[in-house]
Amino acid sequence: MTTATEYYVNRFKASIMNHLYSSVSCSLESTYNELKKEIPSEDGQEQEMDNLDAAYTLVHKEVCGYPQVPSKV
């Protein structure tokens, strides 16, 4: 796992933990879409998207027991 992938894994996990104590829940896919918006459209965007996708797949597998690739919207 690259440092960038680990960063996104930590962001997903922090989001999950924060929503345990919040009255408003948010899906993992919603968090993915929010993080995707933060990635600037410049050089290296494709690598960042790969890192984000890898992190989403890892966290989804940990939480649900099976991997899921995020939908490309």
C-alpha positions in Angstrom: 0.0 0.0 0.0 1.4 3.4 -1.0 1.5 6.3 1.4 -1.2 8.1 -0.7 -3.4 5.0 -0.5 -2.9 4.8 3.2 -3.9 8.4 3.5 -7.3 7.7 1.8 -7.8 4.5 3.8 -7.4 6.6 7.0 -9.8 9.2 5.6 -12.4 6.6 4.9 -12.0 5.0 8.4 -12.2 8.4 10.1 -15.4 9.1 8.2 -16.9 5.8 9.3 -15.9 6.4 13.0 -17.3 10.0 12.9 -20.6 8.8 11.5 -20.9 6.3 14.4 -21.4 9.2 16.7 -23.3 11.5 14.3 -27.1 11.6 13.9 -26.6 11.9 10.2 -25.1 8.8 8.4 -23.2 8.9 5.2 -22.4 6.0 2.9 -18.9 4.9 2.0 -19.7 5.8 -1.6 -20.8 9.3 -0.6 -17.4 9.7 1.2 -15.7 8.4 -2.0 -17.5 11.0 -4.1 -16.5 13.8 -1.6 -12.9 12.7 -1.6 -12.9 12.5 -5.4 -14.0 16.2 -5.6 -10.9 17.1 -3.6 -8.5 15.7 -6.2 -7.3 18.6 -8.4 -7.5 18.2 -12.2 -3.8 18.4 -13.0 -0.8 16.1 -13.5 -0.9 13.1 -11.2 -4.7 13.0 -11.1 -4.9 9.5 -12.6 -2.5 8.2 -9.9 -4.5 9.9 -7.1 -7.7 8.3 -8.5 -6.0 4.9 -8.5 -5.0 5.4 -4.9 -8.5 6.5 -4.0 -10.0 3.5 -5.7 -7.6 1.1 -4.1 -8.4 2.6 -0.6 -12.1 2.4 -1.3 -11.8 -1.3 -2.3 -9.7 -2.1 0.8 -12.0 -0.4 3.3 -15.1 -1.9 1.7 -13.6 -5.4 2.0 -12.7 -4.8 5.7 -16.2 -3.5 6.5 -18.4 -5.7 4.4 -16.2 -8.8 3.9 -16.0 -8.6 0.1 -14.3 -6.1 -2.3 -16.2 -3.6 -4.4 -14.8 -1.3 -7.0 -16.3 2.2 -6.8 -18.6 3.2 -9.6 -17.1 5.5 -12.1 -19.5 8.5 -12.2 
